[in-house]
Amino acid sequence: MTKLENPVLMATIGAAQGLRGEVRVKSFTEDPTALGDYGNLYTADGRVFEILDIREAKTVVIVRFRGINSREDAEALNGIELFVDRDNLPDEELDDDEFYYADLEGLEAVDKDGKSFGTVSAVFDFGAGDLLELKGPGRRPSLIPFTEAAVLEIDLEGGKILIDPEAAGLIENPDEDDANSNFPRKDK
């Protein structure tokens, strides 16, 4: 078993597909069928998975791993996350405005005045767009949209992201017109 020093989540194994050990896999790579191009995949506890065959389906890829030869073997893999070491990812192919989500974790989220709203602890995609989770001392974790309106600038070298706290939903706009509100205001 091999423990990765700097793991990057590449895919999550889903349900079994058929009777010969194939599984449905949600790939987080730009080209889902390129999942095997990064070498062997590893679980958090260090198990190694080698892709023998991969083909595209509607929203997932169908994968056959070495040593997984029955439906029962495949069913036992449901929910397992697969990683590669950060060093296996190609840096030279990234444009200036591209980065890996794993590189965002640990960046401090600040507004234009330098006020900190916590650090990025995770990146989530629940289907409606990416979200950044921010955690800070004395604060409950917050989720903000990972959009150009909410995240204005990413400074990997400086260890910060510049956010618009209003667009991120962290503060309310006091100037916003309440005319469309269904709730009466107490001061009226």
Buried (B, 14 or more C-beta within 10 A) or exposed (E): EEEBEEBBBBBBBBEBBEEEBBBBBBBBBEEBBEBBEBEBBBBEEEEBBEBEEBEEEEEBBBBBBEEBBEBEBBEBBEEBBBBBBBEBBEEEEEEEEEEBBBBBBEBBBBBEEEEBBBBBBBBEEEEEEBBBBBBBEEEEEBBBBBBEEBBBEBEEEEEBBBBBBBBBEBEEEEEEEEEEEEEEEEEE
